[in-house]
Amino acid sequence: MGSGKSTVGKILAEKLGAAFIDLDQEIERQTNRSIAGIFEQSGEGSFRDYERSALKLFIMEPFVMATGGGTFIHNHDWMLANGVVIFLDVPFEKLVLRIGADFKRPLWNDAKKLYEERMEVYRQAHHTVDATGDSREIADTIKNLIFQESNKTPEN
């Protein structure tokens, strides 16, 4: 939450000439329910089932996907095997400032605990990028990492 996944993802997709997918929005579209509503009415387990199903629908290239904070926790093996996973690293205190007092987010009451517990898994991403700066610069950094990984030269 608050790492800049959607903002940076949209910019990166534009720079790559790729589609952008926000997984949470896709789940809401498919279920015709809000994420908060799914958590409230059906629980986290149901949400994770919807998430897993929606995640695996997108086997097209190229695309950039912003996922929820728990997606990689629950699907990391599949994601690492089927794409390039970037962890946008932001200190917890900065995330709190970005989010503000948004207590309507599912799992927000446990945000600090989740952040600490999830960090070990997040660090398994293919790349970790400091996401405390300018969104366009972060997208450029990611673009360069992706092209380095594929041994291509990035075009501006």
N, C-alpha and C positions, 0 to 999 in steps of 0.2 A: 504494500500500500504506500503510495506517495513517492515511489522511486523514480517516476517519470516514464514508466513503460509505454503508456499510450502516446504521450507527446513525442518521445524519442523514436518510438516505433513508427509513427506516421511520417516523421522527417526522414528516417532511414529508408522506409519503403519508397518514398518519393525519390531519394537519391539513387536508389538501386533500380528504379523503374519497376517496382514489384507491388503486388497487392498487399494491403494492410488488413490484418484481422485482429479484432479485439475479442478474445475468447469469451470473456464475460458477456459482452454484447451479443455474441453469437448464441450463447446458451439462453439468454433472455429471449432472443428472437425465436429459437427453436421451441422453447417451452411456453412462450407467451406469459412468462412470470418474471418478476424481478429476482435478482440474486438473493436479496434480503428475504423475499417472500418464499423462495425455495428453502432457505435455511430455516425460516420460521415455521413453515407448514410441513416440510418433509425431512428436515434435519441435514446435517453435514454429509452423512453417508449418501443420501440421494443426490445432493449437489455434486459430490465427487464422481458419482456414476454418470451424471449428465456431462460433467467436465471431461471425463475420460473419453466418452463417446464423441463429443464435439471435437476434441483435440485430434482424434484419429481420422476425422473426416477430411482433413486438409492435407492431402498428399499431392500438392501441386508445387511447381517451382516457377519462378521464385516467389516467396512470400515472406512477410515479416509478421510475427504474431506476438501480441502482448498477452501474457497469461496472468492469472491471479497468483497471489503469493503462495498458495498451496499447490498449484498445478505441478510444479517441478518436484515438490516433496513427494507427491503421490504417483508421479509418472516419470521420474528421472531416468530410469533405464531406457524406456522407450524414446524419450526426447533426445537423450544423448546419442542413441543409435540412428535417429531419423532426422537430425537437423544440427544446426550450430546453436548452442545454448549460450546466451550472454546473461550474466548476472550483473544487474545495475546496482552497484554498491553505494549505499547512502547510510551514514551513521543514524542510529535510531532517533537521536534528538532532532536531527534535521527532518526526518520523516514526520515526527510529531508536529513540527512547525508547518510543514507543507499541508498536512491533513487538517490541522486545527482540531476543533472539538466535534468532529464528525462521528458521533456515537451511533449512527445508524448503520455503520458498516458491520457485517457479520464478523465475529471473532475479535472486534476492536478491544473489548475489555481485557483480552489476553494478549494484546499486541506486543508488549515488551517480552513476555515469556516466549511467544511464538518466534519473535525475531531472534532471540538467543538460541532457541532450540533448532530453528531452521538453518542457521548460519552454516553449520557443518555441511549440510546437503547443498546449499546454495554454492558453496565453494567448489563443488564438483562440476560446476558448469564448465564448458569449454574455455570460456574467457570471463574474467571479472573486470569490469570497467567502473572507474570512479564516476559516479553520476551526480556529483554535487555542483557541477559547473553548468555552462550554457548547453542547452539541448542540442543545438546544431553542431557544436564541437563534439559532444558525446556521440552523436550520430556519425560524424566523420571518423571518429576513432573506431567505432564498430565497423564501419564500412571498410576501413583499412585492414582491420583484423580479419575480416571475412575474405578479402582479396588476398591477403598474405597467406591465409590458410589454403586457398584454392590455387595459389601460385599464379595469380593473374595480376595485371596492373590495373589499379583503379582509374576510372575516368572521372573527371570532375564535371 
